[in-house]
Amino acid sequence: MGLATARALLDNYPFASLLLLEKEPDVGRHQSSHNSGVVHSGLYYKPGSLKARLCVEGRRALVRLCEDAGIPFNRSGKVVIATDKSELPALEELERRGGANGLEGLQRVGPDGIRDLEPAATGIAALHVPEAGVTDFPAVAELLARQLIRDGVTICTSSPVDAVRHDTDGVTIRSADREWSARVLVNCAGLHSDRIAAMAGLKPSVRIVPFRGEYYRLRNEADGLVRGLIYPVPDPRFPFLGVHFTRGIDSNVEVGPNAVLALGREYYRGAKPDWAEVRSILRYPGFRKLARRNLWSGAMEIVNSRSRQLYARLARRLVPALDSSDLEPGGAGVRAQAVDADGKLVDDFVIEFAGSTVHVLNAPSPGATASLAIGRYIAAQVKTVVAL
């Protein structure tokens, strides 16, 4: 998101001096490289909403970028399957939304149609979404970084932001014992965006609560069970899409993710828990309200994540031939989920301002897919802060 925003700022203000501060030794180390690589079509979002428009625009721009740069993109298509009659109204709503959002080639199919698209999958009805696919998002991030450096943007890696100070003509940012002055600061810090906003004097309307998504991978002998992308009909109460199957750009098939509270903002596989962060989350009133309302479903997510057999049972709703022995441990990602003071999982974009600073506090899925369009949108918001 930060790279795409820098690209858009440079396009809008070609004579501006841009500096990009990156906490890690390289770009794209967090959400950009810990997702499944899915390029979303724009199926799920309310027609006319900002998220729907930016997803469709962003997908088209991303595909063009990949094709022009030779980055792999596989338009493998997605099958969203209803396995119970109670899911049919939601499936119909997805079809309506997809059509209203301009998706091409949407097709409603029955059990025979499901088998034609995904021979090992089963259900009573499904929606085929041919414009969905997969790409290599770390490669996209690296390409954007190379282009920015080529065009004169300074990228400082290993430079976490320590403090932000407002000045009469902008801001001063301190990082790694260095200071920079700027007319405007754009915060695209993802998992740490609310912390940067607080440094800038903002009292954010939301708090980042990290949710860990854990993946399994199909062993090689079983990966023929999946051709492309197989998804359940999502539960409208939550912004998560449920356990699904993704044949990635490397042809490996991932199963998942689930969604459990992460024991830290960077709690990937092999990482140590950040108990201070956990205590801070538990003290947040918004999280306590969220937990009380979703105690049972949250507990079941934790239970399922601890048992390969239970995880396989969830996955077998879509692919009955799957056995728990077909699952091998895969990767894990951490979603920067904004939660408001009322305990709502915020599903829309949240952008707030403080003086000469712009803060992207929530840019959830399809954030990676829509990043180029979101970057252009954020760059437009900068005009409301300062004329560069």
C-alpha positions in Angstrom: 0.0 0.0 0.0 2.8 2.4 0.8 4.6 1.6 -2.4 1.5 2.1 -4.5 0.7 5.4 -2.7 4.3 6.6 -3.4 3.8 5.7 -7.0 0.6 7.7 -7.3 2.1 10.6 -5.4 5.0 10.7 -7.8 2.7 10.5 -10.8 0.6 13.4 -9.4 3.6 15.5 -8.2 6.6 14.6 -10.4 8.7 17.4 -8.9 8.1 16.5 -5.3 10.8 14.9 -3.2 9.6 11.6 -1.8 11.0 9.5 1.0 9.7 6.0 1.9 10.6 4.7 5.3 10.4 0.9 5.7 10.7 -0.8 9.0 12.1 -4.1 7.6 15.3 -4.8 5.7 13.2 -5.3 2.5 9.8 -4.2 1.2 6.7 -6.4 1.4 7.8 -8.4 4.5 4.4 -8.5 6.2 0.9 -8.7 4.8 2.1 -8.4 1.2 4.1 -11.6 1.5 2.0 -13.6 3.9 -1.2 -13.8 1.9 -2.3 -16.5 -0.5 -1.7 -14.4 -3.6 -5.3 -14.2 -4.6 -6.3 -11.4 -7.0 -9.9 -10.7 -6.0 -12.5 -9.9 -8.6 -14.8 -7.5 -6.7 -17.6 -10.0 -6.1 -18.2 -9.5 -2.4 -18.6 -5.7 -2.1 -21.7 -3.5 -2.0 -22.2 -2.0 -5.5 -21.4 1.6 -5.6 -19.2 1.5 -2.5 -15.6 2.8 -2.5 -14.3 -0.7 -1.8 -16.2 -2.2 -4.8 -15.0 0.5 -7.2 -11.3 0.4 -6.0 -11.2 -3.4 -6.1 -12.4 -3.5 -9.7 -10.1 -0.6 -10.8 -7.2 -2.0 -8.8 -7.5 -5.5 -10.2 -7.4 -4.3 -13.8 -4.4 -2.1 -13.0 -2.6 -4.9 -11.2 -3.2 -7.3 -14.1 -1.8 -4.8 -16.6 1.2 -4.2 -14.4 1.9 -7.9 -14.1 1.5 -8.5 -17.8 3.7 -5.5 -18.7 6.4 -6.5 -16.3 6.3 -10.3 -16.9 5.2 -11.1 -13.3 3.2 -14.3 -13.2 -0.6 -13.9 -13.1 -2.9 -16.9 -13.5 -6.5 -16.2 -14.2 -7.5 -19.5 -12.6 -11.1 -18.5 -11.7 -13.0 -19.0 -8.5 -15.9 -21.2 -7.6 -18.0 -20.1 -4.6 -20.0 -23.1 -3.4 -23.2 -23.3 -1.4 -23.4 -26.6 0.5 -26.7 -26.0 2.2 -30.1 -24.4 1.2 -29.7 -21.7 3.9 -26.7 -20.3 1.9 -28.6 -19.9 -1.4 -29.9 -16.3 -0.6 -26.4 -15.2 0.1 -25.1 -16.8 -3.1 -27.8 -15.0 -5.1 -26.8 -11.7 -3.4 -23.1 -12.4 -4.4 -24.3 -12.9 -8.0 -26.2 -9.7 -7.9 -23.3 -7.7 -6.5 -20.8 -9.2 -9.0 -23.0 -8.3 -11.9 -23.6 -4.7 -10.6 -19.8 -4.3 -10.1 -19.1 -5.1 -13.7 -17.7 -8.6 -13.4 -17.6 -10.5 -16.7 -18.5 -14.1 -17.3 -20.3 -14.8 -14.0 -22.1 -18.1 -14.2 -24.5 -19.8 -11.8 -24.1 -23.6 -11.9 -25.6 -26.6 -10.2 -23.9 -29.8 -8.9 -23.0 -31.0 -12.4 -21.5 -27.6 -13.3 -19.5 -27.6 -10.1 -18.0 -31.0 -11.0 -17.2 -29.7 -14.5 -15.2 -26.8 -13.0 -13.8 -28.6 -9.9 -14.2 -32.4 -10.2 -13.5 -33.1 -6.5 -15.7 -30.4 -5.1 -19.4 -30.7 -4.2 -22.3 -28.5 -3.4 -25.9 -27.8 -4.3 -25.2 -24.6 -6.3 -22.2 -22.4 -7.0 -21.1 -19.2 -8.7 -18.2 -19.3 -11.1 -16.1 -16.2 -11.1 -13.6 -16.4 -14.1 -11.9 -13.1 -13.5 -10.4 -14.1 -10.1 -6.8 -15.4 -10.1 -3.5 -15.5 -8.3 -0.2 -13.6 -8.6 3.1 -13.1 -6.8 2.6 -10.1 -4.5 6.2 -10.0 -3.1 7.3 -9.7 -6.7 4.8 -6.9 -7.3 6.2 -5.0 -4.2 9.8 -5.5 -5.4 8.9 -4.2 -8.9 7.2 -1.1 -7.5 10.3 -0.4 -5.3 12.7 -0.7 -8.2 10.5 1.6 -10.3 10.4 4.2 -7.5 14.1 4.1 -6.9 14.6 4.5 -10.7 12.4 7.6 -10.7 14.3 9.2 -7.8 12.4 8.1 -4.7 14.6 7.4 -1.7 13.7 4.2 0.1 15.2 3.8 3.6 14.9 0.2 4.8 15.5 -0.9 8.4 14.0 2.5 9.4 11.2 2.1 11.9 9.5 5.4 12.8 10.2 6.4 16.5 8.5 9.8 16.7 6.4 12.3 14.7 6.5 16.0 15.5 4.3 18.7 14.0 6.0 21.8 12.8 4.7 25.1 11.4 5.3 24.0 7.8 4.8 20.3 8.1 6.2 17.4 10.2 9.5 16.0 11.4 9.9 12.3 11.5 12.5 10.5 13.6 13.7 7.1 12.6 16.8 5.2 13.7 18.5 8.3 15.2 17.9 10.3 12.0 15.3 13.1 11.4 13.6 14.2 8.2 11.3 17.2 7.6 8.4 16.9 5.3 5.4 18.9 4.1 3.2 15.9 4.6 3.4 12.4 6.1 1.3 9.5 4.7 1.0 6.6 7.1 0.6 3.2 5.4 2.1 1.1 8.2 -0.5 -1.7 8.2 -0.2 -3.7 11.4 1.4 -0.6 13.1 -0.7 2.1 11.5 -2.6 3.1 14.7 0.7 3.4 16.6 2.1 5.8 14.0 -1.2 7.7 14.1 -0.9 8.1 17.9 2.7 9.3 17.5 1.2 12.1 15.2 -1.2 13.2 17.9 -4.3 11.5 16.5 -6.7 9.6 18.7 -7.7 6.9 16.2 -11.3 5.9 15.9 -10.2 2.3 15.6 -7.6 0.0 17.1 -5.6 -2.6 15.1 -6.3 -6.0 16.5 -4.1 -8.6 14.8 -5.8 -11.8 13.6 -3.6 -14.7 12.6 -4.6 -16.8 9.6 -3.1 -20.2 9.6 -2.8 -22.3 6.4 -2.3 -25.9 5.6 -0.9 -27.1 2.3 -2.1 -30.2 0.4 0.6 -32.8 0.1 1.8 -33.4 -3.5 -0.2 -36.7 -3.8 -3.5 -34.8 -3.1 -3.0 -31.5 -4.8 -4.9 -32.8 -7.9 -8.1 -32.4 -5.8 -8.1 -28.6 -6.6 -7.8 -26.9 -10.0 -8.1 -23.2 -9.1 -9.9 -21.4 -6.3 -12.7 -23.0 -4.2 -14.5 -20.9 -1.7 -17.5 -21.3 0.6 -20.3 -18.8 0.7 -19.0 -16.3 3.3 -20.7 -15.6 6.6 -22.0 -12.0 6.3 -21.4 -11.4 10.0 -17.6 -11.5 9.6 -15.1 -9.9 7.1 -13.3 -13.3 6.8 -14.1 -15.6 3.9 -13.9 -18.9 5.7 -11.6 -21.9 5.0 -11.0 -22.2 1.3 -8.7 -23.7 -1.3 -6.1 -21.8 -3.3 -3.8 -23.1 -6.0 -1.1 -20.5 -5.8 1.2 -19.1 -8.5 3.7 -21.8 -7.5 1.0 -24.5 -8.1 1.0 -25.5 -4.5 -2.5 -25.7 -3.0 -3.2 -23.9 0.3 -6.1 -24.7 2.6 -7.3 -21.9 4.9 -6.9 -19.6 6.5 -8.8 -19.7 9.7 -8.9 -16.5 11.9 -7.7 -16.5 15.5 -6.4 -13.7 17.7 -2.7 -13.3 17.0 -0.4 -13.3 20.0 1.4 -10.3 18.6 1.3 -8.0 15.6 4.0 -10.1 13.8 3.0 -13.5 15.1 3.9 -15.6 12.1 4.9 -19.3 12.3 8.0 -19.5 14.4 7.6 -16.1 16.0 7.5 -15.7 19.8 4.3 -14.4 21.4 4.2 -10.7 22.3 2.5 -10.9 25.7 2.6 -7.1 26.3 0.6 -6.7 23.0 -1.8 -9.4 24.1 -2.4 -7.7 27.4 -3.0 -4.4 25.6 -5.6 -6.0 23.3 -7.4 -7.6 26.2 -7.6 -4.2 27.9 -9.2 -2.5 24.8 -12.9 -2.1 25.5 -13.7 -2.6 21.8 -12.1 -6.1 21.8 -13.8 -7.1 25.0 -17.2 -6.2 23.4 -16.2 -8.1 20.3 -15.2 -11.2 22.3 -18.4 -11.2 24.4 -20.6 -11.2 21.2 -18.6 -13.9 19.4 -17.4 -16.1 22.3 -18.6 -19.4 20.8 -17.4 -18.8 17.2 -14.1 -17.5 18.5 -13.6 -20.5 20.7 -14.4 -22.8 17.8 -11.8 -21.1 15.6 -9.2 -21.7 18.2 -10.2 -25.4 18.7 -10.3 -26.0 14.9 -6.9 -24.4 14.5 -5.3 -26.8 17.0 -6.6 -30.0 15.3 -5.7 -31.1 11.8 -8.6 -33.5 11.9 -11.2 -30.8 12.8 -9.6 -28.4 10.2 -9.9 -31.2 7.6 -13.6 -31.6 8.5 -14.3 -28.0 7.7 -12.5 -28.3 4.4 -14.4 -31.5 3.5 -17.6 -29.5 3.2 -16.2 -28.3 -0.1 -14.0 -31.2 -1.1 -15.3 -34.5 0.5 -12.4 -36.6 -0.7 -9.9 -34.7 1.5 -8.4 -36.6 4.4 -6.6 -35.1 7.3 -3.4 -36.9 6.2 -3.5 -34.8 3.1 -2.8 -31.7 5.1 0.7 -30.4 5.8 1.6 -27.3 7.9 1.7 -24.2 5.7 2.4 -20.6 6.3 0.6 -18.1 8.5 -0.3 -14.5 8.0 -1.5 -11.7 10.3 -4.4 -9.5 9.2 -4.4 -5.9 10.5 -8.0 -5.8 11.5 -9.5 -2.5 12.7 -11.9 -2.8 15.6 -13.9 0.2 16.8 -14.9 1.1 20.3 -18.2 -0.6 19.9 -16.5 -3.9 19.1 -17.3 -3.9 15.4 -14.9 -5.5 12.9 -14.5 -2.6 10.6 -14.8 -3.8 7.0 -14.4 -0.6 5.1 -11.5 1.7 4.5 -10.6 4.1 7.3 -8.5 7.2 6.5 -8.0 9.9 9.1 -6.1 13.1 9.3 -4.0 15.0 11.9 -2.4 18.3 10.8 -0.1 17.5 7.8 -0.5 13.8 8.2 -2.7 11.2 6.5 -3.3 7.9 8.2 -4.6 4.7 6.4 -5.9 2.9 9.5 -7.8 0.2 7.7 -7.3 -1.2 4.2 -8.5 -4.8 4.5 -8.9 -7.4 1.8 -8.9 -6.7 -1.1 -6.1 -4.3 -0.1 -3.4 -6.1 -2.1 -5.5 -6.5 -5.2 -6.8 -2.9 -5.1 -3.5 -1.4 -3.9 -2.7 0.6 -7.1 -6.2 2.1 -7.1 -6.1 2.7 -3.3 -2.8 4.4 -3.8 -4.3 6.8 -6.3 -7.2 7.5 -3.9 -4.9 8.2 -1.0 -2.8 10.5 -3.2 -6.0 12.5 -4.0 -6.6 12.8 -0.3 -3.2 14.4 0.2 -4.4 17.4 -1.8 -6.9 18.1 1.0 -4.0 18.3 3.5 -1.3 20.4 1.6 -0.7 21.7 -1.9 2.7 20.2 -3.0 
